[in-house]
Amino acid sequence: MSGDFWKSVGIVGILSIIAGLFYLFTSSCFYFHSIYSKNKQDFGKVVSGGKKYFWKYFGLMIVLFLFAFIVILIASILSGILIFALRSVLVLAILLVVLIVLGALIVLIKYFTSWALAPYFLIAENKRIIDSLRNSFSLVKGNWWVVFAYGIMLGVFILIINIIFAIIGFIFLIPFGVLSVVSGAEVSGIGFAGQLIDGIFSLIVTFITVPIGIILFKNVYLDLKKEKGNGKKEENEENEEEKKEKKKVKKSKEKKKKK
């Protein structure tokens, strides 16, 4: 029994890893296609572009995962220490733990929003992972709430799509339930059918929401780049004007000295 259990766990684990790698690869392809959509691309070019940036994108996801893991680990350790130290004052311990959890959540939201545009620097500008995170942080700075609002919008959209497909999946399973009631026994394969339908719909939801999210944030990335670019251009123009004014003042002083 235990052997079969661990065998099942191993199979599920391997399938989860394969599914995760496939998700990251398709995301890499979507990013490449979205960024270079102005160029004519066939399926082969998109796949080739996805392969080119896959390991860098994979590395970026690992860095983000490790950051989240460390924040959660620190919050968990602090919570455990507080509960142990203040076990005699449980209400205070729980209150402090809630504050720690909220603090960890705020840190994660703050930095993940600031790093939301890192994949575009990684692929569009071929930056290194750390440089992509740094450039994304710099670009989002001053527009954090705008990027956060887009993230909320995307999250709500994903939630609505998931609810719609959950309802469709439930409707698909109704015939199995009716047969169970009529026959008075559980219909063979209903569990497998439910898992299969759930897996198919999850895949459909992924292929709907991921490209939309990538395109949405690509436009945010381009808009902010344009905005920052215009800001620098205006700053340079102002500096040039200042230089011209200084030159004029200098020339007028030189003329006065000559007189």
C-alpha positions as CSV (number, residue, x, y, z in Angstrom):
1,M,0.0,0.0,0.0
2,S,2.7,2.4,1.0
3,G,4.7,1.4,-2.1
4,D,1.8,2.3,-4.4
5,F,1.3,5.6,-2.5
6,W,4.9,6.7,-3.0
7,K,4.8,5.5,-6.6
8,S,1.7,7.6,-7.2
9,V,3.4,10.6,-5.5
10,G,6.4,10.1,-7.7
11,I,4.3,10.0,-10.9
12,V,2.4,13.1,-9.9
13,G,5.6,14.9,-9.0
14,I,7.2,14.1,-12.4
15,L,4.1,15.1,-14.3
16,S,3.9,18.4,-12.3
17,I,7.6,19.2,-13.1
18,I,6.9,18.4,-16.8
19,A,3.8,20.6,-16.8
20,G,5.7,23.4,-15.0
21,L,8.5,23.3,-17.6
22,F,6.0,23.3,-20.4
23,Y,4.2,26.3,-18.9
24,L,7.5,28.2,-18.6
25,F,8.5,27.3,-22.1
26,T,5.1,28.4,-23.6
27,S,5.3,31.6,-21.5
28,S,8.8,32.3,-22.9
29,C,7.4,31.8,-26.5
30,F,4.4,34.1,-25.7
31,Y,6.8,36.8,-24.5
32,F,9.0,36.5,-27.5
33,H,6.0,36.6,-29.9
34,S,4.4,39.6,-28.1
35,I,7.7,41.6,-28.1
36,Y,8.6,40.9,-31.7
37,S,5.1,40.8,-33.1
38,K,5.8,43.5,-35.6
39,N,8.2,41.2,-37.4
40,K,6.8,38.4,-39.5
41,Q,6.9,35.2,-37.4
42,D,5.9,31.7,-38.2
43,F,5.4,29.0,-35.5
44,G,9.0,27.8,-36.0
45,K,10.5,31.3,-35.3
46,V,8.3,31.7,-32.2
47,V,9.4,28.3,-30.8
48,S,13.0,29.1,-31.7
49,G,12.7,32.5,-29.8
50,G,11.2,30.7,-26.8
51,K,14.0,28.2,-26.7
52,K,16.6,31.0,-27.0
53,Y,15.3,32.8,-23.9
54,F,13.9,29.8,-22.0
55,W,16.8,29.3,-19.5
56,K,17.1,33.0,-18.8
57,Y,13.4,33.1,-18.2
58,F,13.6,30.0,-16.1
59,G,16.4,31.5,-14.0
60,L,14.3,34.7,-13.5
61,M,11.4,32.5,-12.2
62,I,13.8,30.7,-9.9
63,V,15.1,34.0,-8.5
64,L,11.5,35.2,-7.9
65,F,10.5,31.9,-6.3
66,L,13.6,32.0,-3.9
67,F,12.7,35.6,-3.0
68,A,9.1,34.6,-2.1
69,F,10.4,31.5,-0.3
70,I,12.8,33.5,1.9
71,V,10.2,36.1,2.8
72,I,7.7,33.4,3.7
73,L,10.3,31.4,5.6
74,I,11.4,34.5,7.7
75,A,7.7,35.3,8.4
76,S,7.1,31.7,9.5
77,I,10.2,31.6,11.8
78,L,9.3,34.9,13.4
79,S,5.7,33.7,13.9
80,G,6.8,30.5,15.5
81,I,9.2,32.3,17.8
82,L,6.5,34.7,18.9
83,I,3.9,32.0,19.5
84,F,6.4,30.1,21.6
85,A,7.7,33.1,23.5
86,L,4.2,34.6,24.1
87,R,2.3,31.3,24.6
88,S,1.0,32.6,27.9
89,V,-0.5,35.7,26.2
90,L,-2.0,33.9,23.1
91,V,-4.2,36.8,21.9
92,L,-1.1,39.1,21.7
93,A,0.9,36.4,19.9
94,I,-1.9,35.9,17.4
95,L,-2.1,39.7,16.8
96,L,1.6,40.0,16.2
97,V,1.6,36.9,13.9
98,V,-1.2,38.6,11.8
99,L,0.9,41.7,11.6
100,I,4.0,39.7,10.4
101,V,1.9,37.9,7.8
102,L,0.5,41.2,6.6
103,G,4.0,42.7,6.5
104,A,5.3,39.7,4.4
105,L,2.3,40.0,2.1
106,I,3.0,43.8,1.6
107,V,6.7,43.1,0.9
108,L,5.8,40.4,-1.7
109,I,3.2,42.7,-3.4
110,K,5.5,45.6,-3.4
111,Y,8.5,43.8,-5.0
112,F,6.5,41.5,-7.4
113,T,4.7,44.6,-8.7
114,S,8.0,46.4,-9.1
115,W,9.5,43.4,-10.9
116,A,6.4,42.8,-13.1
117,L,8.2,44.1,-16.2
118,A,11.5,42.2,-15.8
119,P,10.7,39.6,-18.5
120,Y,10.4,42.3,-21.1
121,F,13.9,43.7,-20.3
122,L,15.1,40.1,-20.2
123,I,13.8,39.3,-23.7
124,A,13.3,42.6,-25.5
125,E,16.7,44.1,-24.4
126,N,18.5,40.8,-23.7
127,K,19.4,41.9,-20.2
128,R,20.8,39.7,-17.5
129,I,18.4,38.5,-14.7
130,I,19.6,40.9,-12.0
131,D,19.7,43.8,-14.5
132,S,16.2,43.0,-15.7
133,L,14.9,43.1,-12.1
134,R,16.8,46.4,-11.4
135,N,15.6,48.1,-14.6
136,S,12.0,46.9,-14.0
137,F,12.1,48.4,-10.5
138,S,13.5,51.7,-11.8
139,L,10.9,51.9,-14.6
140,V,7.9,51.1,-12.3
141,K,9.2,53.6,-9.7
142,G,6.8,56.6,-9.7
143,N,4.1,54.5,-11.5
144,W,3.8,51.7,-9.0
145,W,0.1,52.2,-8.3
146,V,-0.6,52.1,-12.1
147,V,1.2,48.8,-12.6
148,F,-0.5,47.4,-9.4
149,A,-3.9,48.5,-10.8
150,Y,-3.3,46.6,-14.0
151,G,-2.3,43.6,-12.0
152,I,-5.5,43.7,-10.0
153,M,-7.5,44.0,-13.3
154,L,-5.7,41.0,-14.7
155,G,-6.3,39.1,-11.5
156,V,-10.1,39.8,-11.6
157,F,-10.2,38.8,-15.3
158,I,-8.4,35.5,-14.5
159,L,-10.8,34.9,-11.6
160,I,-13.8,35.5,-13.9
161,I,-12.5,33.1,-16.6
162,N,-11.8,30.4,-13.9
163,I,-15.3,30.7,-12.5
164,I,-16.8,30.5,-16.0
165,F,-14.9,27.3,-16.9
166,A,-15.6,25.8,-13.4
167,I,-19.3,26.3,-14.1
168,I,-18.9,24.7,-17.6
169,G,-16.9,21.8,-16.0
170,F,-19.7,21.3,-13.5
171,I,-22.3,21.2,-16.3
172,F,-20.2,18.6,-18.1
173,L,-20.2,16.4,-15.0
174,I,-24.0,16.6,-14.4
175,P,-24.8,13.6,-16.7
176,F,-22.5,11.4,-14.6
177,G,-24.3,12.6,-11.4
178,V,-27.8,11.9,-13.0
179,L,-26.7,8.4,-14.0
180,S,-25.4,7.8,-10.4
181,V,-28.8,8.8,-8.9
182,V,-30.8,6.8,-11.5
183,S,-28.7,3.6,-11.1
184,G,-28.3,4.1,-7.3
185,A,-24.5,3.4,-7.6
186,E,-21.5,5.5,-8.4
187,V,-20.7,5.5,-12.1
188,S,-17.4,4.1,-13.0
189,G,-14.8,6.6,-14.2
190,I,-16.6,9.7,-12.8
191,G,-13.5,10.7,-10.8
192,F,-11.2,10.2,-13.8
193,A,-13.6,12.2,-16.0
194,G,-13.7,15.0,-13.5
195,Q,-9.9,15.2,-13.3
196,L,-9.7,15.0,-17.1
197,I,-12.2,17.8,-17.6
198,D,-10.5,19.9,-14.9
199,G,-7.1,19.4,-16.6
200,I,-8.4,20.3,-20.1
201,F,-10.2,23.4,-18.8
202,S,-7.1,24.5,-16.8
203,L,-5.0,24.3,-19.9
204,I,-7.6,26.3,-21.9
205,V,-7.7,29.0,-19.2
206,T,-3.9,29.1,-19.2
207,F,-3.8,29.6,-23.0
208,I,-6.4,32.4,-22.7
209,T,-5.1,34.3,-19.7
210,V,-1.3,34.1,-20.1
211,P,-1.1,35.7,-23.6
212,I,-3.6,38.4,-22.5
213,G,-1.5,39.2,-19.4
214,I,1.7,39.3,-21.4
215,I,0.2,41.7,-24.0
216,L,-1.3,43.9,-21.3
217,F,2.0,44.3,-19.4
218,K,3.9,44.7,-22.7
219,N,1.8,47.8,-23.4
220,V,2.5,49.0,-19.8
221,Y,6.2,48.4,-20.4
222,L,6.2,50.3,-23.7
223,D,4.1,53.2,-22.3
224,L,6.4,53.6,-19.3
225,K,9.5,53.4,-21.5
226,K,8.1,56.1,-23.8
227,E,7.1,58.2,-20.8
228,K,10.5,57.9,-19.2
229,G,12.2,58.5,-22.6
230,N,10.2,61.7,-23.2
231,G,11.0,62.8,-19.7
232,K,14.7,62.4,-20.3
233,K,14.4,64.1,-23.7
234,E,12.7,67.1,-22.0
235,E,15.3,67.1,-19.3
236,N,18.1,67.1,-22.0
237,E,16.4,69.9,-23.8
238,E,16.1,71.9,-20.6
239,N,19.8,71.3,-19.9
240,E,20.7,72.5,-23.4
241,E,18.6,75.6,-22.9
242,E,20.4,76.3,-19.6
243,K,23.8,75.8,-21.4
244,K,22.7,78.3,-24.1
245,E,21.6,80.8,-21.5
246,K,24.9,80.5,-19.6
247,K,26.8,80.9,-22.9
248,K,24.8,84.1,-23.7
249,V,25.5,85.5,-20.2
250,K,29.2,84.6,-20.5
251,K,29.4,86.3,-23.9
252,S,27.6,89.4,-22.6
253,K,30.0,89.7,-19.6
254,E,33.0,89.3,-22.0
255,K,31.6,92.1,-24.2
256,K,31.2,94.4,-21.2
257,K,34.8,93.7,-20.1
258,K,36.1,94.6,-23.5
259,K,34.2,97.9,-23.5
